[in-house]
Amino acid sequence: MGKNLARCLLAFILLLSCSQGALALIAPQIGTTHDELTARVVQLEQQTADAKLSADNAWMLTSAALVLMMTGPGLALFYGGLVRKKNVLSTMMQSFAMMALITVLWALFSFSLAFGPGTSFIGGFHHLFLRGVGGAPDPAYAPTIPFQTFMIYQLMFAIITPALISGAFAERMKFSAMALFMVLWSIVVYSPMAHMVWGKGGLLNAALGGAFPTLDFAGGTVVHVTSGVSALVCALYLGKRVGYPREPMPPHSVVLSFIGACMLWVGWFGFNAGSALAAGTLATSAFVATHFGAAAAAIGWGAAEWLRNGKPSALGAISGAVAGLVAITPAAGFVSPMSALAIGLIAGVFCYYMVAVVKAKFGYDDTLDAFGVHGAGGTLGALLTGVFASSAINPIFKDAHGNVLPSGLIEGNAHQLLNQFVGVAIAWGLGIVGTLIVLTIVDKTIGLRVSHEHEIQGLDLSQHGEEGYYWEVPV
């Protein structure tokens, strides 16, 4: 009787299977011994795990490529179009240089500082020269992809973060100073912040038991607050461009910026949805939230500009979309689509106010509004994450018995808003202090700013000996 029942169950499993591979594996089980059946089950489980690893790995490598596309060509075109014609190549070169410099730095020791075991503030040298970073997954970070895939994905974040700062000092910092500043800044500011929020034992790590669990799905504090605040410090330290604000300095090509912004929007799906670190439902949720947040912010910025100036501009629309992408970044994996719309709409209006009103009132020369969009938008998004986070989207908090706890203020977790404030405050403090230290070091050693003559000439010629556009006169 028992043997017949077992055979019936196996036959039923065969009928449910639509895979010839599974059929070939299960069919021989009829009449096999217990040990053989166990071995076959183990083999099937291994094949299932391998299939999941392959699927997740494919998504993460694609996401890594999308995030790299955000720096070049996305950010390079976006920033390049916003400066004057004589500085287009130098501005684009700043983004491109990060793709090379930060990659080498990451391989040597920066990845270890960010994600290696260490203190609650900074990692150690366990992964120096990428030691121990291979094909086997690290269960603490991403159990279904190779650790090397996780490493290369995180590298793309480390590349774009300092590149964002360049928008504040565009058209007036020497290339040599920029390169040294970015390298030192990545060590002093980015690596500690990444470790605190995402690293094992990090002070702000919400997934791995940090003392102040800050919800930051894809880098609101790590990427945007640190870079945006540091950008403001750079703008204030270097001073205004020659002729600012008396002389008009309009973008030389909004078309280039438009193309760059669209590339940023597409690449941001790898930035946010990829931060799920697997090709599952959480990635889908983050993907949807990202798109909705950007769309709502474009409308919010455009509407505010329309009301104030009587017409919406293309530059305003793309700036609004970027602001929404910034604000939704920390919340992407924690909020519902409707909450994403709310965050985006608020961010679009708020960032427009910071750029159009606050910047004009205080008179600082943040050339490409890195602070107004990334610093302000990242701060707002991080705080709103604490308001709108939903355990139904991502049950990140659980009690000792495994029961799901509320995530955000609306769900009843008012304390989370305090945690978000702590995370933002640390990002602001580290950005301000770290950037001032690095700027002082670079200024005292090789100098930061180009000469008055070189600034008038343009950084394309003075720093690189070439021009972005050659207009040939017909003979």
N, C-alpha and C positions, 0 to 999 in steps of 0.2 A: 504493500500500500504506500509506504513512504517513498520507495523508489519510483513508483508510477507518478506520485504527486510532484516529485522533483523533476521528472521528465516533462510533465505538463507545463510546469513553470518555465523551464528552459525553452520549450516550444513557443510559449507565449511571448517570451523575450525576443525570440527570432522574428515573430510576426511584427512586433513593434519596431524592429530595426529597419531603417531605410538605407543603411550603408552596407555596401558589399564587403568592405573591410571588416565591419563589425560582424557581419554574417559569417565570414570565413573564420573569425576568431571564436564565435560562440558555438557554431554548429558542431564542432568536434567534441563539445563538452558532454554530450549524451553518451553515457556509458563510461566516462572517465572516472579516475579515482579522485578522492578529496584533495590530495596534494596537487594533482594536475589542474584541477579546477581553481584552486587557490592561486597557482602560478599564472593561470590565464587571466584571472581577475586582476592580479598585480600588473600584468602586462597591459591590460586594457586601461587601468588607472594611469599608468605611466604614459601611454599614448595620448590619453586625454589631457594630462598635464603638459605634455610636449606641444600639443596642438594649441593650448591656451597660451603657452609661452611664445609660440611663433606668432600668434595673432596679436598679442599685446606688444611684442617686440616690434612687429611691423608698424603698428600704430605709433609707438614711441619714436622710432627712427624717422617716421614721416613728420611727427610733431617737432622733432629736433630740427629738421630741415626747414619747416615753416617758421620756427623762431629765428633761425639764422637769416631767413629771408626778410624778417622784420628789420634787422640791422642793415643789411645790404641785399637788395636795393631799397627796401622800404624807407627806413629812417634817413638813409643817405639822400634819397630823392626828396623826401618831405622837407628835411632841413635845407638841402641844397637849393631848392626852389625859393625858399623864403629869404635868402640873403641876396646881396647885390651881385651883379654879374661877375665882378672882379674877384669874388670870394667863393664862387660855387664849387670849384675843385677842392680848395682847401677844406671847406666844410664837409664835403663828401669823403675826403681823405681821412678825416677824423674818425668817422664811423668805420671805414675800411681798416684803418690801422688797428682798431680794437679787435677785429676778427683775427688778426695775426698775433698781436702782443698778448692779449688775454688768454689765447689758446695755449701759448707756450708757458705762460705763468701758471695756468690751471694744471697743466701736465706735470710741472715741476713740484709745486707744493700748495697752490691755492685750493685745489679740490680737497686736499687733506685738511687744510685749515677750516674749510667750510663744513665738511661732512665726515671727517675722521673723528674718532673718540677723543675727548679732551675734557675741558671744563664746561660749565654752563654758559660761558661767554665765547669760547673759541675752541676749535678742534686742535688736535695735535698733529704729529708727523707720522702717524701710522701708515698713511697712504702716500708717503713721500715718493715722488717719481712714479705714481700710480701703482705702487706695490699693493698687491692683493686685489686689484681692480680688474677682474676678468670676466669670464662667461658665466660664472655661477651667480645667482641672485643674492642680494642681501635682504633677508626677510624683514628687517626693521624698516627698510626704505621702500622696497618694491619687490615682493616675493615672486612675481611672475615675469620679470625681465632680467637680462644679464646686468650685473652691476656696472659693467662697462657702458651699457646703453644708458643707464641712469646717470652715469658720469658725464657722457657727452651731451645728454639732454640738459643737464644743469649748467654745463659750460655755456650754452647759448644764452642763458639768463645772465651769466656773468659777463658776457660780451656786450649785450645791449645796454646794461645798466649804466656803466660809465659813459657810453656813447650818448645817452640821453642828456648828460650834463653839458655836453659840448654846445648845446643850443643856447646856453646862457652866455658863453664867452666867445661865440662865433664872431669872426671878423676882427679879432684883436689879440689873440694869444699865439705865441710862437709855436710852431709844430713840435720842436724839441721839448719845450716846456709842457705842452699838452701830453706828449707821450710819457714823460716822466711823472707828471701829475696823475695820469690815469692808472699807471702801474702801481704807484704808491697808494692811491685812493682805494684801489681794488683790494689791497692787502689790509689797509688800516680800517676801512669802513665796510666794504662789501662782505668780505669773508666772515668777520665776526657777526654781522647782522644775519647772514644766511645761516650760520651755525645756530644762533639763538632761536631762530624761527623754525628752521627745518632740520637741523642736525640732531643727532642722538645726544640726549642729555641737555639740549638747549633750553635756556631760561624761559623762552616764550613758546616752546614747541607744544602745540595742542594735542598732537597725535601720540607723542611719546612722553607725556607726563611732565611738561615744563611747569615751573613754579607759577608762572603767569600765562596760562594757555591762551595764546592769541590766535584767533582764526585768520589765517592768511593763506588762501588756497593757492594763489599763483604769484604772489609777490607785491602786494599793495605796500607793505612796509619795506620789505627787502629791496625791491626794485624802485618803486615810484617815489615813496617818501624820502628815502635816502638820496636818490639822484636829484629829485626836485629841490629839496632843502639845500643840498650841496651846490646846486646850480645857483640859487639865490646868493649863497655865500660867495661864490666865484664872481657873480655880477657885481656885488658890492665891493669886493676886494680889488678887482681890476679897474673899476670905474667905468664911466660911459665911453662909448665910441666917439671918435673925433666928429664933432658936428651934431651929436645927439643932444637934445631932441629938436634943435633948430632946423636942421636940414631934413627934408623928407628922405626916408630910406625904405621905399616900398620893396616888396618881393620882386625879384627879377623875372620869375616864372612860376605863377600859380599853377600852371599846367603840370610842371614837374612835381610840385607839392601835392597836387590832386592825385596823380598816379601813385606817389609814395604813400599817401594816406590810404588809398584803396588796398595797396599791398600790405600795409600795416593791419588793416581790418581783417584781411584773409589770414595773414600770418598769426594773428592773435588767437585764432582757434587752436593752433598748436601750443601757444603760450598758456591758455587757460584750460581748454579741454584736455590737452596733453598732461596737465598737472594732476589728472586723475591717476596717472601712471599705469593705466590699463584701458583696454578697449571695452568698457562696460557701460552700464547705465549712468554712472556718475560722470563719465566723459560726455555723454549725451546731454545731461543736465547742464554741465558747465558750458558746452557748446551753445546751447539755446540761450542761456543767461548772457553769454558774451555778445551774441548777435542782438538780442533785445536791448541790452544796455547801451550799445553803440548807437542803435537806431533812435532810441528815445533821447539820448544826449544830443544827437545831431539836430533833432527837432527842438529841444529845449534851448540850445545855443542860438539856433537860427531864429526862433521866435523872439528871444530876448533882443537879439540884434535888430530884428525887423521893427520891433516896437520902439527901440531907441534911435535907430538911424533911418527908419522909413523904408528899408529894403534889406533882404537877406543876401549875404555874400557867399560865394563859393568857398573862400578861405574860412569863413565862419562855420560853414557846414562841416568841412573836413576837420577843423579844429574841435568842433563839438563832438564829432564821432570819436576822435582820439581821446578826448576827455572822458567820454562814456566808457571806452575800453579800459582806460586807467582805473576809473572808479569801480568798475565791476570786477576787476582782477582779483582782489582779495575775497570777494563774495561769490565768485562764479560757481564754486562747488558746494555752496551752502544755502543758496536762496532759490526760491521758485521763480518761474518766468515773470509773474506779475510784480514780484519784488524787484526783479532785475529792471523792469520798465521804470519803476519808481526811482531806483537808484540812478539810472541813466538820466532821467528827466531832471532830477535835482542837480546832478553833477554838471549837466550842460549849462544850466542857468548859473550855477555857482561859479564855475570856471570862467564863464564869460564875464561875470562881474569882477573876478580877480584880475583878468587880463585887461578889460576895458576901463575899469574904474579904479581899482586899488593900485595897479601898476602906475597909472597916470597920476594918481594922487601923491604917491611917494616918490615917483620920478626915477626909480632904479632902471637900469638898462639890461633887462633880461631879454637878450636879443630875439630869441625864438620862443619865448614864453615857456621855458622848461619848468619854472616854478609854478606859474599860473595854471598849467595843465597837470603836470606830474606831481609836484609837491602838494598843491591844493587838492587836486582830484584824488591823489592817493590817500591823503589824510582823511578826506570826506568818505571815500569808499571803505577805508578800514573801520571807521567809526560806524557807518551804516551797516556794515557786516554784522556788528554786534547787536544791531537792532533787528534786522530781517532774517538772520540765520535760522534755518528750520531743521529740526531733527528728522523730519520726514524726507528731506533731501539728502542729508548726510548725518547719520546718527553717530557723531564723533565722540560725544560724551556719554559715558555709561557708569553706573554705580558698581559696587563690588560684586553684585550678583548678576551683572550683565544687563540690567534693565536700562533702557534708553532714557537719558536725561534731556531736558530742554536745552536748546542751543543759544537762542537769542532773546533779546528783551521782550519782543512780542509774544514769545512762547512762555515767558515768565522767568527767564534767567537774566535778571537785571545785573548780576555780578559780571556777566560777560562784557558788558559795556565798559566796566572798569578795567578789565583785562585788555580790551582794545585800546583804551587810553594809555595804559602802561606801555604797550607795544609801540604805539605811535610816538609817545614821549621819548622812548629809548632811541627810536629811529631818528627823531629830530635831534636829540642830543648828540648821538654818534655822528650824524651828518654834519652838524655845525662844528663840533670840536675837531673831529677827524679831518674835515676839509680845511679848516684854518691851519692846522698843524702842517698838512701836506703843502698847502699853498705857500706857507712861510718858508718851508724847506726849499721848495723849488725856486721861489723868488730870490732867496739869499744865495743860491748856488749858481743857477744859470739864467735867472730872470724870467719873468712870465710874459711880459707884453712886448709886442713888436714896436719898433720905433715909429715915430709920428710919420716919417716919410714912407715907410713900408706900409703903414695902415692906409695912407692916402693912395698909394700905388695899388694896393690890393694884395691879399695873401697868396693868391694863385701864383703871381709872378715872384713876389718877394720870398716866399717860403718853398715854392716848388719849381719855379722857373718855367712855367707853362700857363696857358690860358684855357678856360673852358670853351670859349668860342673864338674862332678865327673868321673874321668877316673879310673876305677877299674883295678887293675893288676891281671891277671889270676894266680891262684894258681897252 
